[in-house]
Amino acid sequence: MSGEILIVLRIAHIIAGTLWVGAAVSYFFFVEPTVKLLGGGGPKFMQGFMEKRRYPLYMNISSAITIVAGALLYWNTSGNLQSVWIQTRPGLGFTVGSIIAILGYLIGFFMIRPRAQRLAKLGQTIGMAGGPPTPEQSAEMQMIDQQMKTVERVEVILLVIALLLMATARYW
């Protein structure tokens, strides 16, 4: 690959990765706890955040750009996946960081996304009914909320570890 393409890929990878990890950390530590503090206004805020501000789309785009640009950089830097490079200390750092980042992406896409969609649908149903949620709806919301909190914690930890590995691997 030409030097110009590598520079563009590196810039895309670093900016998109920073946005992806930063958004996940900000959501986990600031947005989600604030929504809980809002009480009855929380669901309305979340609906606007998810639907009007398109947070899930933002996360999908930033994570996809990070992974695609990272994969192309990895392919180039590793000499088309030469095991000699992969077994070096920087190679191991980038390899482990890549695997952890992809695992974080998969957790977000296959575990967080469906739960968030279910919560949104449940919120719409409750909103259309015009009253408070039924006991069954409240129980389901609490169950999904607890599952998401656990999965989000794992995802944030994985993404931060991947970020640290990627940022330091070349110096190992």
Residue pairs with C-beta under 8 A, 6 or more apart in sequence:
1 9
1 72
1 76
6 73
6 76
9 69
9 72
9 73
10 69
10 73
12 65
12 69
13 65
13 66
13 69
13 70
13 73
16 61
16 62
16 63
16 65
16 66
16 69
17 62
17 66
17 70
17 101
17 163
17 166
19 58
19 62
20 59
20 62
20 63
20 66
20 159
21 159
21 160
21 162
21 163
23 55
23 58
23 59
23 62
24 59
24 104
24 108
24 152
24 155
24 156
24 159
25 156
25 159
25 160
27 55
27 152
28 152
28 153
28 156
31 49
32 149
32 152
35 42
35 45
35 46
36 42
38 45
43 123
43 126
43 127
46 119
46 120
46 123
47 120
47 123
47 124
47 127
49 55
50 56
50 116
50 120
51 120
56 113
56 116
59 108
60 109
63 105
63 108
66 101
67 101
67 102
67 105
70 98
70 101
70 166
71 98
74 94
74 95
74 98
75 81
77 85
77 94
78 85
78 86
78 91
78 94
79 85
85 91
86 92
86 95
89 169
89 172
90 169
90 170
90 171
90 172
92 169
92 172
93 165
93 166
93 168
93 169
93 170
93 172
94 165
94 166
94 169
94 170
96 165
97 161
97 162
97 163
97 164
97 165
97 166
97 169
98 162
98 166
100 158
100 159
100 161
100 162
100 165
101 158
101 159
101 162
101 166
103 158
104 155
104 158
104 159
104 162
107 151
107 154
107 155
107 158
108 155
111 151
112 148
112 151
112 152
112 155
115 144
115 147
115 148
115 151
116 148
118 144
119 141
119 144
119 145
119 148
122 133
122 137
122 140
122 141
122 144
125 137
126 132
126 133
126 137
133 141
